[in-house]
Amino acid sequence: MLGAGGLEPVPESEVVGLDATFFSVPQQNHYPQTLFILLHCFPRFSAKPISRNSFTCALTHSPTHKYVYPDPVPEFAEHETQKFKFELFWKLSEEGVDEFGDDLHSVVDVCAQIFSEFLHKEYRGPGTLLVEPFTDMMVALKKKKLPGAALAARESLLWLQNFVDKDWEVWNSKLK
């Protein structure tokens, strides 16, 4: 008699040293005689119930240290926005003069404004980078019908990934 799904179980006596179940595919399915190995990823469960006390005890003895991020630093935000604006202008003018034309300054201003808002309100140091400001940049540039929205947003994101956390560390090391 065939098992579930038309598969025939192979006798356990043929399984040596594996925690697996073997099935053979019946010939009437026009498949060659093959064995499928279904490995069990988890250990088999025992009938012994899990004690809630031991689980709770393990949780109560675990460390509960919670890192609190500092508030955004307006001086850092201003400094970083100016650096970002200069370097984004340089990068975009280098990459696509034809793409931006006379709108390059407008594109950089929109990106810098959104970046500044992010630094002033959201950025609290390494580990707090978000993608939303860069999607906001692309949407704002498209709404204003400015060229190169995707390129400007991508270059802005790459710049942030390469510099902001490092600049934050340098900025805070000078304060100590």
C-alpha positions in Angstrom: 0.0 0.0 0.0 1.3 3.5 -0.9 1.8 6.1 1.8 0.8 9.8 1.7 1.3 11.4 -1.7 1.8 8.1 -3.5 5.1 7.5 -1.8 6.1 4.1 -0.5 8.2 4.1 2.7 11.5 2.1 2.7 11.9 -0.2 5.6 13.8 1.3 8.5 16.3 -1.6 8.4 17.7 -0.1 5.2 18.5 3.2 6.9 21.8 3.2 8.6 23.2 6.0 10.8 21.0 8.8 9.4 18.1 10.6 11.0 16.1 10.6 7.7 13.1 9.1 6.1 13.4 7.4 2.7 10.7 7.1 0.2 10.7 5.4 -3.2 8.7 6.8 -6.1 6.3 4.2 -7.6 7.0 3.2 -11.2 3.6 4.1 -12.5 4.5 7.8 -12.2 7.0 7.3 -15.1 9.9 8.4 -12.9 13.0 6.3 -12.6 13.3 4.4 -9.3 14.7 7.1 -7.0 15.0 7.7 -3.3 14.1 11.0 -1.7 15.8 11.9 1.5 13.8 14.1 3.8 16.2 15.2 6.4 14.8 16.4 9.7 16.1 19.8 10.6 14.9 19.7 14.2 15.4 16.9 16.7 12.5 14.7 17.3 10.1 15.8 20.0 9.7 13.7 23.1 6.5 13.2 25.1 8.0 15.0 28.0 6.3 18.4 28.5 8.5 21.6 28.5 8.5 23.2 31.9 7.5 26.8 32.0 9.6 27.4 35.1 12.8 26.5 33.4 12.0 28.7 30.4 11.0 31.7 32.5 14.0 31.2 34.7 16.3 31.3 31.6 14.7 34.6 30.5 15.0 36.2 33.9 18.7 35.5 34.2 19.5 36.9 30.7 21.1 40.4 30.6 18.7 43.2 29.9 21.2 45.9 28.9 19.5 48.4 26.6 21.5 50.8 24.5 20.0 54.3 24.4 20.9 56.4 21.3 21.7 60.0 21.9 19.5 62.8 20.7 20.3 64.3 17.3 23.1 66.9 17.4 22.1 70.1 15.5 25.7 71.3 15.1 26.7 67.9 13.6 23.6 68.0 11.3 24.6 71.5 10.0 28.2 70.5 9.4 27.3 67.2 7.7 24.6 68.8 5.5 27.1 71.3 4.2 29.7 68.6 3.5 27.0 66.4 1.9 25.7 69.3 -0.3 29.2 70.1 -1.6 30.2 66.5 -2.3 26.8 65.5 -3.9 27.1 68.5 -6.2 30.6 67.5 -7.2 29.6 63.8 -7.7 26.5 64.6 -9.8 28.3 67.2 -11.9 31.0 64.6 -12.5 28.6 61.8 -13.5 25.9 63.4 -15.5 26.2 66.9 -16.7 23.9 66.0 -19.6 21.3 64.4 -17.3 20.9 67.3 -14.9 21.6 70.3 -17.2 20.7 73.6 -15.5 18.7 71.8 -12.8 21.8 70.5 -10.9 21.6 73.1 -8.2 17.9 72.5 -7.7 18.4 68.7 -7.5 21.2 69.1 -4.9 19.2 71.7 -2.9 16.2 69.3 -2.6 18.4 66.4 -1.6 20.3 68.5 0.9 17.1 69.8 2.5 15.7 66.2 3.0 19.1 65.0 4.3 19.3 67.9 6.7 15.8 67.1 8.1 16.8 63.5 8.6 20.0 64.5 10.4 18.2 67.0 12.6 15.2 64.7 13.5 16.2 61.0 13.1 19.9 60.4 13.0 21.3 59.5 16.4 24.6 57.9 15.5 25.7 54.6 14.0 22.9 52.0 13.8 20.2 54.6 13.1 20.5 55.0 9.3 17.2 54.8 7.5 16.3 54.4 3.8 13.2 56.6 3.9 15.0 59.9 3.4 16.4 58.7 0.1 13.1 57.4 -1.2 11.7 60.8 -0.1 14.4 62.5 -2.1 13.4 60.5 -5.2 9.7 61.2 -4.7 10.3 65.0 -4.1 12.6 65.2 -7.2 10.0 63.5 -9.4 7.1 65.7 -8.0 9.1 68.8 -8.9 9.8 67.2 -12.3 13.6 67.5 -11.8 15.8 65.2 -13.8 17.9 62.3 -12.5 15.8 61.5 -9.4 17.0 57.9 -9.1 20.6 58.8 -9.7 20.6 61.6 -7.1 18.9 59.5 -4.5 21.3 56.6 -5.1 24.4 58.8 -4.9 23.0 60.4 -1.7 22.4 57.0 -0.1 25.9 55.8 -1.1 27.4 58.9 0.3 25.6 58.4 3.6 26.7 54.8 3.9 30.3 55.7 3.3 30.6 58.8 5.4 28.0 59.7 8.0 28.7 57.0 10.6 32.5 57.7 10.3 32.0 61.4 10.5 29.8 60.9 13.6 32.5 58.9 15.3 35.1 61.6 14.5 32.8 64.4 15.7 32.1 62.7 19.0 35.8 61.8 19.6 36.6 65.5 19.4 34.0 66.3 22.1 35.8 64.0 24.6 
